């Protein structure tokens, strides 16, 4: 079972990436806000229990992918590339979960709003 602290980092990171795409807010500020949100913290604890088959290493890899997108956002700044990078993370999770996005946090809404299911 992955540590809830790793999950909160992953959940907050994805939310921060989403915020950057949707509103252009600074990633670091969005990340700080999401790391401190009671809802994100509670969800990380729920996810650690419900999705107990995820290991620390798997969640660490998710965090690395999030950080990779963040780095690309800073260096490239392209709106379409931002969505592609974000969606690639969620699509990889979906593909690894038998074609269905796990019911984690706000992932389904973000996936739908950014049209991540439409492969370009």
C-alpha positions in Angstrom: 0.0 0.0 0.0 1.4 3.4 -1.0 1.9 6.0 1.7 -0.9 8.6 1.9 1.8 11.3 1.9 2.9 10.1 -1.6 -0.7 10.1 -2.7 -1.3 13.7 -1.4 1.7 14.8 -3.4 0.4 13.1 -6.6 -3.2 14.3 -6.2 -2.1 17.9 -5.4 0.4 17.8 -8.3 -2.3 16.7 -10.8 -4.7 19.4 -9.5 -2.0 22.0 -9.8 -1.2 21.0 -13.4 -4.9 21.1 -14.2 -5.1 24.6 -12.7 -2.2 25.8 -14.8 -3.9 24.5 -18.0 -7.4 25.9 -17.1 -6.5 29.3 -15.5 -2.8 29.9 -16.1 -2.1 30.2 -12.4 1.5 29.6 -11.2 2.1 25.9 -10.6 4.0 26.4 -7.3 1.1 28.5 -5.8 -1.5 26.0 -7.0 0.5 23.1 -5.6 0.9 24.7 -2.2 -2.8 25.4 -2.0 -3.8 21.8 -3.0 -1.3 20.2 -0.6 -3.0 22.1 2.3 -6.6 21.4 1.2 -8.5 19.2 3.7 -10.3 17.5 0.7 -7.1 16.6 -1.0 -5.6 15.2 2.2 -8.7 13.2 3.0 -8.8 11.8 -0.5 -5.2 10.8 -0.3 -6.0 8.7 2.8 -9.0 7.2 1.1 -7.1 6.4 -2.0 -4.2 4.8 -0.1 -6.7 2.4 1.5 -9.1 1.7 -1.4 -6.3 1.4 -4.0 -3.9 -0.5 -1.7 -2.4 -2.5 -4.6 -0.5 0.7 -5.7 3.1 0.6 -4.3 5.1 3.5 -3.1 7.3 3.1 -6.3 4.2 3.3 -8.6 3.0 6.5 -6.9 6.5 7.9 -6.9 6.6 7.3 -10.7 3.3 9.2 -11.0 4.8 12.1 -9.1 7.9 12.0 -11.4 5.6 12.2 -14.5 3.7 15.1 -13.0 7.0 16.9 -12.3 8.0 16.1 -15.9 4.9 17.8 -17.2 5.5 20.8 -14.9 9.0 21.1 -16.3 7.7 21.0 -19.9 5.1 23.6 -19.0 7.8 26.0 -17.8 10.1 25.4 -20.7 7.6 25.3 -23.6 4.5 27.1 -22.4 2.3 25.9 -25.2 -1.4 25.4 -24.3 -2.0 22.4 -26.5 1.2 20.7 -25.3 0.2 21.2 -21.7 -3.1 19.4 -22.3 -1.3 16.6 -24.1 1.2 16.1 -21.4 -1.5 16.1 -18.6 -3.8 13.8 -20.6 -0.9 11.4 -21.3 -0.6 10.8 -17.6 -4.3 10.1 -17.1 -4.5 8.0 -20.3 -1.6 5.9 -19.1 -3.4 5.4 -15.8 -6.6 4.5 -17.6 -4.8 2.0 -19.9 -3.0 0.4 -17.0 -6.4 0.0 -15.2 -8.0 -2.0 -17.9 -9.4 0.9 -19.9 -11.1 2.6 -17.0 -9.9 5.6 -15.0 -9.9 4.8 -11.3 -12.4 6.7 -9.2 -9.8 8.9 -7.6 -10.2 12.5 -6.6 -11.5 14.7 -9.5 -9.7 12.8 -12.2 -12.8 11.9 -14.3 -14.0 15.5 -14.5 -10.5 16.7 -15.4 -10.2 13.9 -18.0 -13.6 14.9 -19.5 -13.1 18.6 -19.5 -9.7 18.4 -21.2 -11.1 15.8 -23.7 -8.4 13.4 -22.8 -10.4 10.5 -24.2 -10.1 12.0 -27.7 -6.7 10.8 -28.9 -5.2 13.3 -31.3 
